[in-house]
């Protein structure tokens, strides 16, 4: 084997920090306020963008539909004015629905498409318009924007509406199909859409800014209770407050109750440890004084040995009691639920071996839903002392009953535990004496008299209650333990 320090690397306290710490040194989680503000801002931006897009599309569709209806009304007006001669020749309309049809390249154009060629209003003189198709009877079309070339050679776009008709003809001429088209420059619609979009995004941007400010105010107001909790917790850490106050919203009550319970538990643990040390020191003073006296008087060695044995046993019992008390106390909050029956079976198997000569039978009535919310060692200490006491005094039967206790909203259910025996029982006037430290119900029965005291301390730690009654079913003693709902 290599010598110590020769082949093994010794851990160093300088150098690299733990890997888990390095992972978070350069990054901190965002605060709740930043998280909510970021999420709400992104949601607000997404809403405004979708609302703006929906309003924009609705306005564009509405504007295009209005343009279509206006062009259709022009086409219907031309339909009323279009006439044919007996020979099937078109009589050009003289009345125009809008003066712009008479102005060359005015941006508003009318065409009548015939099998022999098209007819156009005066406004069609100059620009180069797209060739329209012949439509069927009562067939409508609306297209755009379509490219055109203005009279000055500049490119432009138009929207075009068309409707098809058939002239019935006469005895001298067959029916004639024709189509009426009305075209309008797209610039007017484009201008409307541009103005609307500018106003829309200005208003939406202003509304978004106002909503963002309101959102910040609401967020600050809604997070005020959390800031108050942090402030109170800081004052508790500085010793300015003994615990959290009760003036908090009900959503935060489980948190503040848990903090108060934790603070109270830690204070009780500290006080318990101090008391345990003080009790142990006080308890050992008398045996040590006796031993000191024996040594000073130099009594007979045999007598001194007997006294030494007695005092050492007494000191051992005192130390065992205080260690058992310290080990069984100070349960932890938020412990995982512990099943009852496996621990009960383990305890009873051991007791049946110890008290095999008595032939005691232990029966269980355990609700499978019942759980002990605490340390497994506390459960074993609690049931072990109660069951051992029952086996010690029972004639032939012991009964262990466990079921769910009281319940409360947002709390873990309580626990009810009872141990009955068919022994002589405990008189009502002797209950207080039996529960005292170091007192046994009968000096002839082996024991140190501290088991029930440990049970009392445990139950007190869990804020429960212990009752000693007469067992109605078995006739002996009945120890009832009631633990309240926990956090």
N, C-alpha and C positions, 0 to 999 in steps of 0.2 A: 504494500500500500504506500502511496506517496506521502511524504511528510506533510504536515499541515502547512499550507501556504506555499508548498513547493510546486505542486502540479495543478492546483485548483485555483481558479480565478476568484478573487474576493470581490464582493459587490462594492461598488463605489457610490458614495453619496453625492458626488459632483459629476457634472457632465450632462448627459441627456436626461430630459424629463421623461416620465412615462409616456408611452405611445398614445394612450387614450387622452392624455392632456394635450399633447402636440396637435392632436386632431382638431381641438376646439380653441387653441390659443389665438388663431387669426380670424375666428368667426364666432359671432354671438347671435343667438336667435333674435329675431325682431321682437319688439315689444308688442303687447296685445293691441295697443293703440295704433302702432305702425301697420300691423297685420290687417286690422279691420279697416283702417283708412285706405291702405293699398287695395284691398279686395273691393271695398265699396267704390273707390275711384275707378277701378277697372270696370266694375259692373255698370257704373254710371256712364263711362265713356262708351261702353258697348251698347247700352240702351240708347244714348243720344245718337250714336252712329246708325243703329238700326232704325230709330225713329226718323232721323233725317233722310235715310235712304227710302223708307216707306213713304214719307211725305213727298219727297222729290218724285218718286215714281208715280204717285197718285196725281201730282200736279201735271207732270208731263203727259200722262194718259188723258187727264181731263182737258188739257190744252189742245192736244191732238184731236180729241173727240169734238171739242168746240169748233176747231178748224174744219173738221170734216162736215159737221152740220152746217157751217156757214157756206162752205163750197157747195154742199148739196142744195142749199136754198138758192144759190146762184144758178145751179144747173136746172132746177125745177122752173125758175123764172124764164130761162132760155127755152125750156121745153114748151112753155105756154106761147112763146113768140115765134117758134120755128114753124114755117108753113111750106108746103110744096104746091107747085102748079099742077095742072092736069097732065102735063107731060112729064112729071116727076122731077122737075127742077126745084132746087131749094130757093126759097125767098128769104134773103138774109134778114135777121131781126133788126129793127130800127131802135127799139127801146132797150137800153142796157140797164141792168139792175144796180150798176155802180159806175160813176163817171170814169173810174180808172180803166174800164174796158175800152174807152175811146182814146186813151192817151198811150202813144207808142212806148213800149218797154216800161210800163208803169209798175210792173210786178204782179198784176192781176190779169190773167189771160183766160180767153174762152175759145174752144175749138169744137167744131161739129165735123165728125168724121163720116164721110159718105163713100159708097163704093167707087164713085168717080173721082174722089179726091177730097181733101179737107177744106173746111172754111174756118177762118180765124177772125177774131175781133181785131180792132185797130191796134190794140196793145201788143198783138203778136208780131207786129212789123218791127223788125230789127233783131230781136233775140233769136237764138237757135234753140228750139224746144225739142224734147225727145219725141220720137214717133210713137203715137198712141195706137194700141190694138183695137180692133173692132170687137165690141161686146155684144152678147146675146140680148134678147129682149128682157128688159127689166133687170139685167145683170149689173151689179155695182162693183166698183173697185176704188180703193183709196191707197195711194202709194206715196212714198217719200221718206226722206228727201231724195229727189232725183237731180242729177247734175244738168245744168244748162249753161249757155254762153250768152252773156248780156250783149246789147248792141255795141257797147264800147270794147267788147272782147274780153271782159273780165268774167271769170267763172262764178257761178252762183248755184243755188239749189232751190227747188220748188217742191211743194206737195201737190198731188194731182188727184182729183176726184172725177170719176166717170160713171155714166149710166147708159145702158143700151135701150134703144126703142126700135120699133118697126112701123114705117108708114104703110097703111093698109092698101094703098094704091087705088086705081080707078079702072074703068072698063078699057081705058086706052093704055094704061101702064100698070105693070105688076107692082107688088109691095116692095118697099125699099127699107133695108135695115140701116140704121144710123146710130151713132154714139155721140153724146155730148160730154165734153171734158172742160173742167174749170181748174186752172192752176194758180197758185199763189206763191209768191216768194217766201222762202223759209226764214228769211231774216227776222220777220216780225215775231214768229214763234220762238226763234232762238233768243231774241232779245227778252221776251217775256220769261223764258226759262232762266236766263242768266240773272235777271233782276230778282226773280223769286228765289233762286239758289243763294244769291248774296244775302238777301234778307233772312232766309231760313237759317243759314249757318250763323249769322250774327245773333239772331234771337236764341237759337239753340245754344250757342256758346255762352251768351249772357245767362241763360237759364241754368246751364251746366255749372258756371262759376258760382251762381247764387246757391244752387243745390249743394255744391261742394263745401261752401262755407257753412251752410246749415248742417250739413253732415258732420263737419268737424265739431260744431257746437254740440250737436246731439251726442256725438261720440264722447266728447269730453264730459258731458253731463252723465251719460250712462256709465262711464268708467270711474266716476267719482267714488262710488262705494269701494271699488278695488283699491283706489289710492288711499282711502281711509283705512282699509285693512292693513295695507303696507305701513302706513304711518303708525297705527296702533302696534303692529308687530315690532317696528323699530323701537318704539317706546318701551315695549315689554323687554326687548333685548337690553336696553339701557337701564332697566330697573325702574323706570318711571311709572309703569303700570304693572299690576299683578297678573293681569290676564286680558283677553280680548273682551270688549264690551258686547252687549246684546243688541245694539242698534245697527243691524245690518239687514239687507234684503234676504228674503227666505232662500234665494238661490245660493247665497253665501253662508247660510247658517251651518250646513254640514261642515264646511271648511273651518269656520271660527270655533264651532263646538269641538272639532277634532284637535285644533290647536290648543284650546283651553284644557281639554282632557289630557293632551300630551304634557302640557306645562304642569298640570296638577299631579300627573303620574310621576314626572321627574322630581318634583318637589317632595312627593311622598316617599319616593325611593331614597332620596338624599336624607330625608329626616329619619327614615327607617334604618338606614345604614348607621347614622349617628347613634340612634337609640340602641341598635344591636350592639355596637361597640361599647356604649356606655353600660348597657345591661350586663354584657359579658365581663367587663372590668369590675363592675360592682359585685357580680355573682362570685367572681374568683377571689375577691378580697378576703372573704371569711375562711375558705379552705386554706389559702396561703397563710393567713394569720394563725390558724390552728397548727399548721406544719411548723411555722416559725416558733410557736410556743413550745412544741414538742422538742425541737432541736435545742432551744435555749435551756430547757429544764433537764435535758439529757436523761430521759426516762429509760425504763427497761427496754432493751432492743426488741423483745418480742411484742411488747405493748406498742412501741413506736412503729414496728412493721405493720401491725394490725391497723393502727390509726392512719398510717401512710396509705395503706390499701383502701381504706374507707374514703379518705379525702381525694385520692386519685380517681376513684370511681365516681365520686361526686363531681369532680372537675371535668372528668370525661363526659358525664351526662350533661353538664352545663354547656360545655363546648359543642357537643352533638346537637343539643337543643338550639343553641344560637345559630349554628351553621345550617341546621335544617330550616330554621325560621328565615334566615337570610336567603337560602336557596329557593324557598317556596314563595317568597314575597317578590313584589316588584314585577308583576306580570307585564308583558308588553302589549301595547295597543295594536289594533289592526292585525292580530294574529290570525293565521289560517284556521278554519273550522276543523275540530278534531272529532273523529268518530268515537263514540262512547264504548260500544260493545267490545271491540278488540282489547282495549285496556282493561276493561272489567274482567274479561275472561282470563287475561294474564295474571291479574291480581288474585283472583279466586283460586286459580290453579296452585299458586304458591301458598295461599292460606290453607287450602285443603291438605297440603302436605304437612304444614306446621301443626294443624289441629286434627290430624288424621285420627287420633285416639277418640275424639269426640264424635266423629262421623257426622259433622254438620253438613246439611244440604243447602246450597245457595241457589235461589231461583231468580230469573231475570224477567222483568217487564219493561223492555226498552223500546221506545219509539224509534224506528230506523231513521226518521227525519231529524231527530234531536242531535245537536252538535254543541260541543264545548268550544267557545271562542276564546282561546287563551293558550298558554304554554302547555304542551303535553305533560311536562313534569308537574305542573300545578294540578292537572287532572288526576295524575297517578297519586300524588300526595293527598289530595282531597278524598278520593274514593278509597285509597289504601288505608288511611287512618280510620275512616268510617266503617269500612268492611272488617278491618282487623278488630276494631272495638266490638262490632256485632258478633264476629266469630268467637271472641274471647268470652262473651257473656251468654251467647245462645246455647240452648239445650240441644236442638237438632235442626232448626230451620233459620235461614236468613233470606230476606227478600230485598232485591235492588230494583227500584222503580225509577225510570228516567223518561221524561216526556218534554215536549216543547213548553216553554214558559210564556210570559207575556210578550206581546208584540207592540211595535210602535212604527209609525211611518218613517221610511228611510233609515231604519235601524235594524241591526241583526236581532233575531228573536232571542228571547231569554231562555233560561233552562231551569227545569224543576227536577230535583234529584232527591230521593228518599231511600233510607236504609232501615229495614225493620228486622227485629230478632224476636225470638220466643223466650228470651231470658227473663230475669226477675223485673226488668224495667227500672226506671229511675223516678223516685218520688219528686213531686213538684218542688218541694222545699230544698231538695238536694241538687237541682239542676245547676244553679249558679255555682255551687261548690265544685261540682264535677268539671265544669268548664274552666276552672281556675288553673293556672300554670302549676304543674308539678303535683296536682292533687289527683289521687286515684279513687275510684268509687269504692274499692275494697282493697285494703293493704295486703290481703292474702293473694290477690291476683297479680301476676308478674307484670311489670311495666314501669315506665318513668312518669306517667301522668302528663305528658306533654303533647300527645297525639291530637286530642280535641282542641287544645290551645292553638296548635298549628292550623287545624281546620278553621277555627274562628278567624285567625289572622288572614288566611287565604280568602275566606268569604268576605271579610272586610275589605281586602284589597280589590276584589271584584264588585264591591258595593252591593253585595247580596245580604241575605238574612239566613240565620240558622235558628231552627226551632227544635226543641226536644219535647216530644209528646209521648203518650201511651199508644202503642200500636193496636189499632182496632182489629186488625186481621190476625196477627200472631200473638198479641197479648203482652209483648215485651216493650222495649224502647223503640222509638221511632225518631230518627234524625232527618229533618226536612231541610233541604238547601234550596233556596230560591235566588237565582241570578237574574238581574234585570236585563232588558234589551241593551245591547252595546252599540258602539259607533261602527 
